[in-house]
Amino acid sequence: MTLHPPEGSRLDLLYSEMRCEFPRLTMQRKSDHWYWRWVAAFLRVITLGKQGAFLTRFTTTVGMHLAFGSNELEDVYLETLRAWFVTNPAWAKSAEAREWWVKQFIGPNYLWAWPFRRHVEGWFDAELIRLQLGGDV
């Protein structure tokens, strides 16, 4: 089942722009498809119940780009930090944002992709300092 955002909404505008570049792009609700429900159940099992948000809090892209490996994952989350810095600098600088960002790597959301907390905190801190000093966003 293909979803359509409310007409005129910000999501509708973004979706329309993306469809110009990727005409076959579709949006689907994960809970409507057996295979996403299966992936969610599998993730709950292998993370001993720690990853229970796959169906509701994660966007998954299949068919256009598959990111894997800690370097690409790091780049994606650094881009998230840059977006926070532009749209809400106070949040980007907050301890709460830093902790959320770090937990994406060291927790079950991405199967403990990088379990070294200090290393991940270093990525965040270095990028935040670079942005505060006027680095490219």
N, CA, C and O of each residue as an XYZ file, in Angstrom:
548
protein
N       0.850     -1.180      0.000
C       0.000      0.000      0.000
C       0.891      1.238      0.000
O       1.748      1.389      0.871
N       0.694      2.108     -0.960
C       1.471      3.333     -1.065
C       0.783      4.440     -0.282
O      -0.433      4.610     -0.373
N       1.564      5.194      0.490
C       1.031      6.303      1.280
C       1.183      7.601      0.504
O       2.102      7.750     -0.301
N       0.298      8.517      0.746
C       0.396      9.851      0.170
C       0.275     10.869      1.298
O      -0.698     10.838      2.052
N       1.250     11.774      1.426
C       1.178     12.775      2.493
C       0.013     13.736      2.261
O      -0.451     13.881      1.130
N      -0.459     14.389      3.315
C      -1.543     15.372      3.160
C      -1.159     16.448      2.144
O      -0.068     17.013      2.217
N      -2.032     16.721      1.224
C      -1.755     17.686      0.159
C      -1.403     19.058      0.737
O      -2.095     19.574      1.614
N      -0.318     19.632      0.232
C       0.134     20.954      0.666
C       1.000     20.937      1.914
O       1.544     21.974      2.295
N       1.143     19.780      2.562
C       1.972     19.701      3.769
C       3.448     19.775      3.396
O       3.810     19.600      2.233
N       4.290     20.032      4.380
C       5.736     20.073      4.132
C       6.221     18.732      3.602
O       7.083     18.676      2.725
N       5.658     17.648      4.144
C       6.033     16.321      3.676
C       5.607     16.123      2.222
O       6.333     15.500      1.446
N       4.449     16.641      1.847
C       3.974     16.543      0.469
C       4.932     17.269     -0.475
O       5.250     16.766     -1.553
N       5.391     18.453     -0.063
C       6.337     19.210     -0.896
C       7.657     18.469     -1.041
O       8.211     18.388     -2.137
N       8.158     17.932      0.055
C       9.405     17.166      0.006
C       9.238     15.925     -0.864
O      10.098     15.615     -1.689
N       8.136     15.226     -0.676
C       7.866     14.013     -1.451
C       7.801     14.342     -2.951
O       8.335     13.600     -3.776
N       7.149     15.446     -3.293
C       7.053     15.859     -4.699
C       8.425     16.154     -5.284
O       8.718     15.757     -6.412
N       9.269     16.851     -4.526
C      10.634     17.135     -4.997
C      11.423     15.846     -5.183
O      12.138     15.686     -6.172
N      11.294     14.935     -4.237
C      12.023     13.674     -4.328
C      11.541     12.841     -5.505
O      12.339     12.164     -6.155
N      10.250     12.882     -5.785
C       9.707     12.119     -6.922
C      10.222     12.669     -8.246
O      10.313     11.922     -9.220
N      10.560     13.947     -8.309
C      11.154     14.495     -9.533
C      12.493     13.823     -9.827
O      12.810     13.519    -10.977
N      13.262     13.600     -8.783
C      14.574     12.981     -8.950
C      14.488     11.457     -9.000
O      15.270     10.810     -9.698
N      13.542     10.887     -8.262
C      13.386      9.428     -8.191
C      11.918      9.093     -8.489
O      11.134      8.887     -7.563
N      11.541      9.037     -9.777
C      10.128      8.866    -10.148
C       9.469      7.609     -9.593
O       8.253      7.597     -9.403
N      10.231      6.553     -9.328
C       9.645      5.310     -8.827
C       9.572      5.266     -7.302
O       9.182      4.245     -6.737
N       9.934      6.339     -6.637
C       9.915      6.391     -5.178
C       8.497      6.223     -4.649
O       7.558      6.854     -5.135
N       8.361      5.372     -3.657
C       7.071      5.206     -2.984
C       7.295      5.254     -1.481
O       8.402      5.013     -0.999
N       6.253      5.561     -0.757
C       6.284      5.518      0.708
C       5.312      4.447      1.146
O       4.200      4.340      0.630
N       5.754      3.655      2.111
C       4.909      2.593      2.631
C       4.993      2.575      4.142
O       6.032      2.895      4.721
N       3.904      2.203      4.775
C       3.892      2.031      6.220
C       4.438      0.634      6.518
O       3.904     -0.358      6.021
N       5.482      0.552      7.312
C       6.106     -0.736      7.584
C       5.127     -1.747      8.157
O       5.172     -2.925      7.802
N       4.254     -1.304      9.027
C       3.328     -2.232      9.686
C       2.337     -2.867      8.709
O       1.666     -3.835      9.065
N       2.232     -2.340      7.484
C       1.318     -2.897      6.486
C       1.911     -4.075      5.724
O       1.203     -4.717      4.949
N       3.190     -4.375      5.923
C       3.854     -5.398      5.122
C       4.477     -6.471      6.007
O       5.185     -6.171      6.968
N       4.203     -7.721      5.666
C       4.673     -8.845      6.467
C       6.179     -8.856      6.618
O       6.685     -9.190      7.690
N       6.916     -8.498      5.564
C       8.377     -8.607      5.651
C       8.971     -7.609      6.627
O       9.953     -7.933      7.295
N       8.416     -6.403      6.738
C       8.918     -5.439      7.727
C       8.567     -5.896      9.135
O       9.358     -5.732     10.064
N       7.378     -6.471      9.288
C       7.011     -7.016     10.604
C       7.945     -8.161     10.983
O       8.315     -8.305     12.149
N       8.330     -8.981      9.993
C       9.266    -10.071     10.241
C      10.634     -9.519     10.646
O      11.239    -10.005     11.603
N      11.124     -8.507      9.923
C      12.409     -7.889     10.269
C      12.348     -7.329     11.689
O      13.294     -7.491     12.460
N      11.250     -6.677     12.035
C      11.102     -6.109     13.378
C      11.166     -7.211     14.437
O      11.832     -7.052     15.461
N      10.477     -8.325     14.193
C      10.499     -9.433     15.147
C      11.905    -10.017     15.258
O      12.369    -10.324     16.356
N      12.576    -10.170     14.127
C      13.943    -10.683     14.115
C      14.873     -9.773     14.921
O      15.691    -10.250     15.709
N      14.740     -8.463     14.716
C      15.583     -7.516     15.456
C      15.306     -7.591     16.957
O      16.234     -7.506     17.761
N      14.044     -7.748     17.341
C      13.721     -7.885     18.773
C      14.395     -9.123     19.362
O      14.896     -9.088     20.486
N      14.406    -10.220     18.594
C      15.003    -11.463     19.084
C      16.515    -11.319     19.227
O      17.070    -11.631     20.281
N      17.185    -10.847     18.176
C      18.652    -10.828     18.235
C      19.204     -9.741     19.149
O      20.374     -9.786     19.529
N      18.367     -8.758     19.506
C      18.818     -7.726     20.452
C      18.267     -7.979     21.851
O      18.340     -7.117     22.727
N      17.717     -9.167     22.043
C      17.144     -9.555     23.339
C      16.090     -8.550     23.821
O      16.029     -8.206     25.001
N      15.266     -8.092     22.874
C      14.163     -7.190     23.193
C      14.514     -5.720     23.256
O      13.637     -4.892     23.507
N      15.777     -5.370     23.036
C      16.190     -3.957     23.154
C      15.779     -3.114     21.946
O      15.607     -1.903     22.081
N      15.616     -3.727     20.763
C      15.233     -2.973     19.568
C      13.765     -3.254     19.294
O      13.414     -4.221     18.618
N      12.923     -2.395     19.831
C      11.492     -2.562     19.653
C      10.846     -1.436     18.868
O       9.620     -1.366     18.782
N      11.649     -0.557     18.297
C      11.100      0.624     17.631
C      11.277      0.610     16.120
O      11.005      1.618     15.468
N      11.722     -0.492     15.550
C      12.003     -0.540     14.112
C      10.786     -0.170     13.270
O      10.919      0.558     12.286
N       9.606     -0.657     13.639
C       8.411     -0.385     12.840
C       7.924      1.049     12.972
O       7.259      1.556     12.068
N       8.239      1.708     14.073
C       7.627      3.014     14.340
C       8.578      4.205     14.305
O       8.145      5.317     14.007
N       9.858      4.005     14.600
C      10.747      5.155     14.740
C      11.888      5.201     13.735
O      12.722      6.104     13.792
N      11.938      4.244     12.817
C      13.043      4.186     11.872
C      12.523      4.221     10.444
O      11.567      3.523     10.104
N      13.154      5.032      9.618
C      12.858      5.073      8.196
C      13.881      4.202      7.501
O      15.078      4.311      7.766
N      13.424      3.351      6.625
C      14.301      2.425      5.937
C      14.175      2.637      4.442
O      13.064      2.667      3.913
N      15.280      2.781      3.763
C      15.287      2.947      2.320
C      15.859      1.690      1.698
O      16.959      1.259      2.044
N      15.120      1.113      0.792
C      15.582     -0.063      0.064
C      15.395      0.226     -1.411
O      14.332      0.687     -1.827
N      16.401     -0.036     -2.191
C      16.271      0.144     -3.632
C      17.034      1.328     -4.176
O      17.470      1.293     -5.327
N      17.213      2.384     -3.385
C      17.961      3.533     -3.881
C      19.380      3.528     -3.349
O      20.313      3.838     -4.090
N      19.565      3.187     -2.094
C      20.895      3.206     -1.491
C      20.890      2.315     -0.263
O      19.962      2.341      0.546
N      21.912      1.553     -0.146
C      22.064      0.705      1.028
C      23.339      1.123      1.732
O      24.429      0.942      1.190
N      23.227      1.671      2.913
C      24.398      2.110      3.684
C      24.784      1.014      4.659
O      23.926      0.452      5.339
N      26.059      0.713      4.729
C      26.518     -0.285      5.684
C      27.917      0.080      6.124
O      28.619      0.840      5.457
N      28.311     -0.468      7.250
C      29.635     -0.184      7.781
C      29.619      1.051      8.648
O      28.832      1.970      8.417
N      30.480      1.077      9.640
C      30.446      2.161     10.615
C      30.791      3.515     10.010
O      30.265      4.526     10.475
N      31.642      3.585      9.002
C      31.991      4.886      8.425
C      30.795      5.551      7.770
O      30.573      6.747      7.961
N      30.010      4.788      6.993
C      28.846      5.384      6.360
C      27.792      5.751      7.397
O      27.148      6.794      7.284
N      27.615      4.912      8.396
C      26.663      5.221      9.450
C      27.085      6.488     10.185
O      26.247      7.329     10.512
N      28.381      6.622     10.444
C      28.893      7.831     11.083
C      28.580      9.054     10.227
O      28.153     10.078     10.762
N      28.780      8.976      8.917
C      28.502     10.102      8.028
C      27.035     10.504      8.064
O      26.713     11.692      8.067
N      26.144      9.512      8.093
C      24.707      9.800      8.141
C      24.367     10.552      9.424
O      23.613     11.524      9.390
N      24.913     10.112     10.545
C      24.593     10.767     11.809
C      25.301     12.114     11.953
O      24.786     13.005     12.629
N      26.465     12.280     11.334
C      27.086     13.606     11.324
C      26.211     14.574     10.531
O      26.096     15.745     10.891
N      25.601     14.093      9.466
C      24.685     14.927      8.688
C      23.465     15.302      9.525
O      22.955     16.416      9.408
N      22.997     14.395     10.358
C      21.889     14.686     11.270
C      22.285     15.812     12.225
O      21.509     16.739     12.458
N      23.495     15.725     12.772
C      23.973     16.778     13.673
C      24.040     18.120     12.944
O      23.661     19.149     13.505
N      24.514     18.115     11.712
C      24.573     19.366     10.928
C      23.178     19.952     10.736
O      22.990     21.164     10.851
N      22.201     19.096     10.443
C      20.823     19.572     10.271
C      20.292     20.159     11.575
O      19.638     21.202     11.562
N      20.568     19.500     12.702
C      20.163     20.052     14.004
C      20.796     21.418     14.212
O      20.138     22.353     14.667
N      22.072     21.528     13.879
C      22.798     22.777     14.126
C      22.173     23.929     13.342
O      22.108     25.056     13.833
N      21.713     23.644     12.124
C      21.100     24.680     11.288
C      19.698     25.013     11.772
O      19.331     26.185     11.855
N      18.916     23.995     12.091
C      17.508     24.229     12.413
C      17.243     24.545     13.880
O      16.281     25.243     14.199
N      18.089     24.036     14.774
C      17.872     24.249     16.201
C      19.212     24.146     16.936
O      19.486     23.135     17.584
N      20.046     25.184     16.839
C      21.390     25.116     17.427
C      21.391     24.821     18.928
O      22.290     24.142     19.424
N      20.403     25.318     19.643
C      20.370     25.067     21.087
C      20.220     23.565     21.357
O      20.881     23.022     22.242
N      19.365     22.911     20.604
C      19.191     21.466     20.763
C      20.490     20.743     20.385
O      20.924     19.845     21.106
N      21.107     21.121     19.276
C      22.339     20.462     18.819
C      23.426     20.527     19.888
O      24.238     19.609     19.999
N      23.448     21.590     20.665
C      24.478     21.783     21.692
C      24.102     21.151     23.036
O      24.905     21.151     23.968
N      22.899     20.621     23.134
C      22.421     20.122     24.426
C      23.000     18.748     24.754
O      23.353     17.969     23.869
N      23.083     18.482     26.043
C      23.544     17.171     26.513
C      22.564     16.080     26.090
O      22.974     14.953     25.811
N      21.285     16.404     26.041
C      20.272     15.433     25.641
C      20.470     14.997     24.185
O      20.378     13.811     23.869
N      20.744     15.966     23.299
C      20.997     15.632     21.889
C      22.243     14.785     21.761
O      22.257     13.813     21.006
N      23.279     15.135     22.481
C      24.539     14.383     22.425
C      24.319     12.941     22.876
O      24.805     12.004     22.242
N      23.584     12.768     23.974
C      23.341     11.422     24.489
C      22.507     10.602     23.512
O      22.793      9.425     23.293
N      21.472     11.215     22.919
C      20.655     10.506     21.932
C      21.527     10.058     20.763
O      21.446      8.912     20.321
N      22.357     10.966     20.269
C      23.214     10.690     19.111
C      24.180      9.557     19.426
O      24.345      8.639     18.622
N      24.812      9.614     20.575
C      25.781      8.589     20.970
C      25.098      7.224     21.097
O      25.650      6.204     20.683
N      23.900      7.215     21.668
C      23.196      5.943     21.867
C      22.821      5.254     20.557
O      22.612      4.040     20.536
N      22.733      6.012     19.469
C      22.436      5.378     18.187
C      23.535      4.392     17.809
O      23.263      3.374     17.173
N      24.766      4.685     18.196
C      25.898      3.820     17.862
C      26.149      2.750     18.911
O      26.435      1.601     18.575
N      26.045      3.119     20.167
C      26.466      2.185     21.224
C      25.323      1.331     21.755
O      25.543      0.465     22.603
N      24.109      1.560     21.270
C      22.960      0.824     21.763
C      22.385     -0.136     20.732
O      22.987     -0.367     19.684
N      21.231     -0.686     21.031
C      20.638     -1.718     20.181
C      20.002     -1.208     18.893
O      19.692     -2.008     18.010
N      19.799      0.097     18.761
C      19.119      0.596     17.562
C      19.790      0.147     16.277
O      19.110     -0.180     15.305
N      21.102      0.127     16.261
C      21.849     -0.360     15.103
C      22.759     -1.509     15.506
O      23.887     -1.630     15.029
N      22.243     -2.349     16.394
C      22.930     -3.576     16.819
C      24.319     -3.289     17.354
O      25.280     -3.970     16.996
N      24.430     -2.282     18.213
C      25.687     -1.947     18.870
C      26.796     -1.757     17.826
O      27.876     -2.338     17.928
N      26.492     -0.922     16.816
C      27.379     -0.743     15.662
C      28.792     -0.343     16.055
O      29.758     -0.777     15.427
N      28.918      0.470     17.075
C      30.239      0.923     17.495
C      30.206      1.042     19.009
O      29.741      2.058     19.526
N      30.675      0.057     19.724
C      30.450      0.014     21.170
C      31.400      0.861     22.016
O      31.406      0.728     23.240
N      32.193      1.717     21.402
C      33.184      2.481     22.155
C      32.674      3.898     22.389
O      32.843      4.777     21.544
N      32.048      4.111     23.550
C      31.381      5.370     23.861
C      32.286      6.581     23.652
O      31.883      7.535     22.985
N      33.489      6.567     24.200
C      34.363      7.744     24.098
C      34.691      8.093     22.649
O      34.771      9.268     22.290
N      34.877      7.091     21.837
C      35.157      7.324     20.418
C      33.967      8.028     19.750
O      34.150      8.995     19.010
N      32.767      7.544     20.011
C      31.558      8.129     19.425
C      31.344      9.548     19.957
O      30.991     10.448     19.196
N      31.553      9.748     21.252
C      31.433     11.099     21.819
C      32.439     12.038     21.150
O      32.145     13.212     20.925
N      33.616     11.519     20.838
C      34.623     12.324     20.143
C      34.162     12.771     18.766
O      34.405     13.911     18.371
N      33.484     11.868     18.016
C      32.941     12.245     16.703
C      31.985     13.418     16.861
O      32.078     14.417     16.148
N      31.062     13.273     17.813
C      30.042     14.306     18.030
C      30.698     15.626     18.419
O      30.424     16.666     17.820
N      31.567     15.576     19.427
C      32.189     16.798     19.945
C      33.025     17.507     18.887
O      32.970     18.731     18.771
N      33.800     16.745     18.113
C      34.648     17.352     17.081
C      33.800     18.026     16.010
O      34.127     19.125     15.561
N      32.723     17.381     15.600
C      31.865     17.972     14.575
C      31.138     19.196     15.109
O      31.003     20.190     14.395
N      30.672     19.146     16.340
C      29.992     20.301     16.928
C      30.945     21.489     17.040
O      30.554     22.618     16.745
N      32.170     21.258     17.456
C      33.171     22.327     17.533
C      33.431     22.892     16.134
O      33.505     24.109     15.960
N      33.568     22.020     15.148
C      33.804     22.468     13.773
C      32.660     23.364     13.298
O      32.901     24.399     12.676
N      31.424     22.974     13.586
C      30.259     23.772     13.192
C      30.216     25.112     13.910
O      29.890     26.135     13.306
N      30.547     25.109     15.215
C      30.530     26.349     15.986
C      31.605     27.323     15.519
O      31.463     28.536     15.676
N      32.684     26.788     14.945
C      33.764     27.642     14.444
C      33.499     28.100     13.014
O      34.358     28.718     12.386
N      32.314     27.797     12.503
C      31.948     28.272     11.176
C      32.249     27.300     10.060
O      32.296     27.697      8.896
N      32.453     26.039     10.382
C      32.698     25.027      9.353
C      31.492     24.855      8.448
O      30.367     25.187      8.822
N      31.733     24.337      7.262
C      30.650     24.116      6.302
C      29.583     23.223      6.896
O      29.875     22.248      7.589
N      28.337     23.576      6.609
C      27.217     22.783      7.085
C      26.772     21.859      5.985
O      25.829     21.089      6.168
